[in-house]
Amino acid sequence: MKSLVPKVLHPVGGRAMLDHAIDAAEALGCERVVVVVGAHSPEVRAHVEKRLGAAAIAVQDPPLGTGHAVRAAETALAGFAGEVIITYGDVPLLKARDIEAAFGGGEGVTVVGFEARDPTGYGRLLIDADGGLEAIVEHKEASPDQLKITACNSGVMAAPARLLFELLAEVRNDNAKGEYYLTDVVALARERAAPTRTVMADEDAVMGVNAQSELAAAEALFQKVRREDLLAAGVTMAAPDTVHVSWDTEIGGGTTVEPYVVFGPGVKIAAGARIRAFSHLEGATVAAGAEVGPYARLRPGADLGEGARVGNFVEVKNVRMAAGAKANHLAYLGDGDVGAKANIGAGTIFCNYDGFFKHRTTVGEGAFVGSNSSLVAPVSIGAGAMVGSGSVITKDVAPGDLALARGQQTAKPGWAAKFMDMMRAKKAAKT
């Protein structure tokens, strides 16, 4: 990947590839999930511990091949009598539905395969007339006839735990790389007359990621599927290819999403909202009938009530805007509450940070905050109160009051004309 980030922690749809793999295992209803990690990657180990706990980790040290990696999980699965399925942390598009057929293979080994558009480089599946899996032949070892086979090995495999670890104990590393290959268990199973079979999955579902170009391709496939799901659910998108969603994006039917909108993780949009062009949302909730953008940014904790409006170049972070509240232009609202039908004027700033701590601003129901106002938190604007344009508010404003906090305007008759005449004369003298 040529990156400081470990491969399996690179995101697809705003979620680490490893988490997608764990999601698939959990969706299958697996009783246990074990993640085999290398000693060289403490970031991956920490990631797994945070999600699943230390008991879910098995360490492969040193790395001696895929078969050796699976054997590293044997202790973690001690006493487990069920079936084991082996998946990969760099296969982010694999879903439970793609691999559930691998279970139920009896006292044998099941390999998940796929029909490759271009089989170059993949191990070929040699399938007999009865549908049994005879062997897996690596590309470099395949005969000319075997190279014509398009049924390829995904690497995903299932078998009863007892059988799996018995076979792995028999795998040898007498090969060019000196590694223990997981694929060898197929031939070993056949030697003891254990059934071997294959089930097929879609090629895109078992796509592995080993380079930035492949990560981009996986992201494109992920986006395509999620957009199609949203369109099928009744979301209107005039230019869906320009809309970027995340793994957990929720958008209700009847919502309109204009071009070039980005949904980061944690966004929930209710039915009938409108998200206008070039807006960016993350960790935000938008209620029915609310409108966002164009060119708006909703950060984590932004919560817009029914009919609320956040307009051009407005940023909202950790603020609840009640029904009908609006901030239509050029504002920053950070850490606070805005009451129903309150109006936040253009250029308003919630001054929420004092250099050390964050503080909250409260704007009451029906309040009106004039343009270019700074509300220095912690501060409260009462229901129905007004703040005059250009004010810097540092004290609470009682309900129904008008607050003015700006320098008094004065006028000096004729001063500007005299000044300009003087300056023009000076400029003319120099030329």
Disulfide bonds with the S-S distance in Angstrom:
none
